[in-house]
Structures are given as C-alpha cells and as structure tokens.
Amino acid sequence: MVTVELVGDETREVAVDAGGTYADLLAPFDVSTHEVTITVDGTPVPEDAPVEDSVDRVRVIRLIKGG
C-alpha cells in the first residue's frame, strides 16, 4: 500500500500491483496525469515509471484547477 496525498484535497491508501506505475496510483482520484505532478520525497517522478518497493508515500500536486 502507498499513501497518496492529493495536496489540498484528500489522502488515501492505494494498493499497487507489482509493476504498477505512478499513474496507477491516481485511479481513486478524479484527476488526470495531464493536470498533476507526482512527487516522491519532493522530487517529481514520471507517471509512467514503476513504483519502487521502497516508496510508501507520494504527493500529488494539482497544476491546474478549473471551474
């Protein structure tokens, strides 16, 4: 399980399968990879990169917010 914090919104525990990507962690949230940056320890990571076993928390920062 990975703790995923959507900054300014909510935090959830998300299960990730072996070989799962950072984009897969966004599934429970109503966001697209085009509107967020995913960071691990403050460093942006590519959404198509596999989630490493050592990662237990990520922050998702919304880049645009419309209305």
N, C-alpha and C positions, 0 to 999 in steps of 0.2 A: 504494500500500500504506500502511496505517495500523498502527502498533504499538499493540496493545491490551493493557494490563496489567490483569488481574483481580487486584486487590490481595490479597496473601496466598496466591495460588494459582499462576497462570502468566501468561506473556506470549507473545503470538503476533502474527505479521504477518498482517493481514487485508486482502484486496482489497475495494475498494468501487467499485461502478459509479457512473457519473455519475448524480446524483440520489439516490444511496443515503443512507439515514438512519443516525443513530447506533444505532438499534435493529438495523439490519442488521449492525453490527459485532459483535453478540453471538452471531451464528449458530454460531461454532465452540465456544462455551462452553455449559455446562449451567446457564444462568441465564435468568430471565425479567426483562422490563423492570420488573415489579412489585416485584422484590426487590433492585434495584441503582440506584445513581445513577451517571451517566456524567459525567465532568468533562474539560474541556479547559483546561489551564493553571490548574487549581484551581477553575475556575468550572463549576457544573453546567450541562448543556445538555439541552434537551428531546429525548427519544428519537425523536420524530417529525420533528425538524429535519434538513435535509440536511447531510451532512458537507461542510464547505467545503474547497476545494482546498488551502488553506494548512495544514490540520490534518494532522500526521504522527504524533501520539501522543495517546492518550486513556487515562484511568484509569477503571476500573470498580470501584466500591466496593459491596460486598455489604452491604445494610442489615439483612437478617435471615439467620440461619443456623439451620436446624432439624436435628433428628436423631431 
